[in-house]
Amino acid sequence: MTNTTTSKAPDSAPNGARLRRRVTALAIAAAVGGFLFGFDSSVINGAVEAIEKQFGIEGLLQGFAVAIALIGCAVGAYLAGTLADRFGRKAVMLIGAILFLVSSIGAGFAFGVVDFMIWRFIGGLGIGVASVIAPTYIAEIVPAAVRGRLASLQQLAITVGIFVALLSDALLAGVQDSDATRELLGLEAWRWMFLVGIVPSVVYGIIALTLPESPRYLLAKGQEEKARAVLAQVQPQQEIDDEVENILNNIDEDEENKKKGSLGGKALGLAPVVWIGLLLSVFQQAVGINVIFYYSTTLWSAVGFKDAFLISVISSVVNVAVTFVAIAIVDKVGRRPMLLAGSAGMAISLAAMAISFSQSQMVDGAVSLPQPWGTIALVGANLFVVCFGATWGPLVWVLLGEIFPNRIRAKALGLAAAAQWIANFVVTLTFPYLSDFSLAFTYGMYAAFAVLSLVFVFLFVPETKGIKLEDVGGLVFGRAKKAAAS
């Protein structure tokens, strides 16, 4: 019997390469939720003008129709943590997929602006859920040595989702002489833009059914045998006992300190580490990144660029490409240096855009940029996408999955993601009004937020590269407490 066991051991124990492939596969699968996030947030880009014509809306109602999905995202993100702690990460992924599926169908067949906004809100709930669960799950299932790289897959999936949404919008509306109101197979092109979302929502639902549950969730529910089985898929056998012990000790400490398990603290009712997560989320949106992906087609058309759809697609391709850069270097360079460099780059590129638009002229009642300012604005916009996509885009999601102690991770990440969606909503809703007032002022304001983000990272955000997940929360909490005291 001993000989039989010995002979089977090498076959049953996965080697290091196989473990890495398994970990990567699980991270990629979980990150598909990020694809839904990116797709849903940008699919509206090509449909804005068509919806305005179809339903006869403008001004505040138009901005609200674009941004209402973001309110749903904030609500979904806020609820996701509680739902994940109660029902598990897998179940909440499935809920997100179902909500997005319902929204895609409803928005595609909307008969009025009211029900369109309802369907978009429902879709937002699903995306908000996915935006929290994907980084939570990835952070909890991958080893510390590769956590930054694999957690960055969330942002890569988001950028791919943005690209697919903008590309499908361009193809459906027609790359040349774009018209999202034209009919295709009996439906307007803008309706097909939303119906395309059925495919990724079904794929995400199927993936959610096949993923293993988070080992941390299983151990919190007393299911140690199942947790060990999951850990065996992603870690060497000799490390499983130590990992289980670390997680169980963390859970025991949480039980002994239930009061610390809340999000409460001295700083306006929230713990300092929670405020760091909230402000990271807000700064990520306050620099105006989603203006590029929500309004870029309308913006570039307004300032005289032909093939505005094509320009938007190119920007999304740039966004995808630079995310690979972040994935390649995040576990080598570290989070903090990359965020600082990204903030500096965004501030410079946004300032270039602000200066360019300060030179704009009114031609036949429309804004126009004389040369070379039009080219400078276009280069500045894409440089901004590069700086964001290589740093703040992926790294905020990495940090949100890392910095919170295990006892509050899901809830705190949900709150931080909700803050991100609310900031996104505010930027999206206000951009049409601010752009009517002054595009130079608007991009100057975004540049100022980029500068503030640099100061914030320098003062409050520590390096978390290579630190075990159970230890990161204490590190961040200590730095935040020290910085607040000083």
Buried (B, 14 or more C-beta within 10 A) or exposed (E): EEEEEEEEEEEEEBEEEEBBEBBBEBBBBBBBBBBBBBBBBBBBBBBBBBBBBBBEBEEEBBBBBBBBBBBBBBBBBBBBBEBBBEEBBBBBBBBBBBBBBBBBBBBBBBEEBEEBBBBBBBBBBBBBBBBBBBBBBBBBBBBBEBBBBBBBBBBBBBBBBBBBBBBBBBBBBBEEEBBBBBEEEEEBBBBBBBBBBBEBBBBBBEBBEEBBBBBBBBBBBEBBEBBBBBBBBBBBBEEBEEBBEBBBEBBEBBEEEEEBBBBEBEBEEBBBBBBBBBBBBBBBBBBBBBBBBBBBBBBBBBBBBEBBBBBBBBBBBBBBBBBBBBBEBBBEBBBBBBBBBBBBBBBBBBBBBBBBBBBBEEEEEEBBBEEEBBEBBBBBBBBBBBBBBBBBBBBBBBBBBBBBBBBBBBBBBBBBBBBBBBBBBBBBBBBBEBBEEBBBBBBBBBBBBBBBBBEBBEEBBBEBBEBEBBBBBEBBBEBBBEBBEE
